[in-house]
């Protein structure tokens, strides 16, 4: 069996995330304290108790999801003596999850990641006024069909593009709200089963995020990035990468670029991976695995019991 670890992106957050880990695993509690200190914010209190509206804010959800993912891996490594580089051939993360993957693989320091994700969330929110942009999931059409619909839906100077190629029949579009709404109706005419406006505060992974990409370029230029101990498949290339300068470049491009998740999982399979382990909050990526490649299986690690069972399965 060859496995890779993957890390969730925005949308997986929920009030109570990480609380059981913190209560039962001092190593996890330490991770949350390190993130709190890096941000000068009681983010863990928001994660554990809410309110949900505040946790869902992009600048809070992004570092919160990363913190839980890193906590799961630190518990696995320190409490169960399972070294990630020995049990995972590759790592990857969905959108902000890429930062989680880089942190657990040693490419980024935890405190730097926390600050970068806080800035990333704030920059994304600043880039487009609330209500101007939107994102929607188009279900039942392949990527090429959705991309064509998105292009046709954009009028004059509007932006509308396929932003997340998540799985077969599940593609997310992003851009100006009016264009996204037109694309939903056009997709239904082309045979889409559903088009669902997503509850997000900004249109991620499209050209409207260019101001945020510029902010991230400045921040990343001042951040130390090290060679990861495990190759990471990046969102931008859907291919393994270990060069720190390429990683820096791809993190900037990722802000406006497409999340090539379906291609990432297929590339892992091509490289011999047959088991995906999702570390962090939720099971979104685990659910996608079988839709993308039936020859691969997925499992999620969220709770102390999940981590203990996984560690036991390795013996």
Secondary structure, 3 states (H helix, E strand, C coil): CCEEEEECCCCCCCCCCCHHHHHHCHHHHHHHHHHHHHHCCCHHHHHHHCCHHHHHCHHHHHHHHHHHHHHHHHHHHHHCCCCHHHHCCCEEECCCHHHHHHHHCCCCCHHHHHHHHHHHHHHHHHHCCCCCEEEEEEECCCHHHHHHHHHHHCCCCCCEEEEEEEECCEEEEEEEHHHHHHHHHHHHHCCCCEEEECCCCCCCCCHHHHHHHHHHHHHHHCCCCCCCCCCEECCCCCCEECCHHHHHHHHHHHHHCCECHHHHHHHHHHCCCCEEEEECCCCHHHHHHHHHCCCCEEEEECCHHHHHHHHHHCC
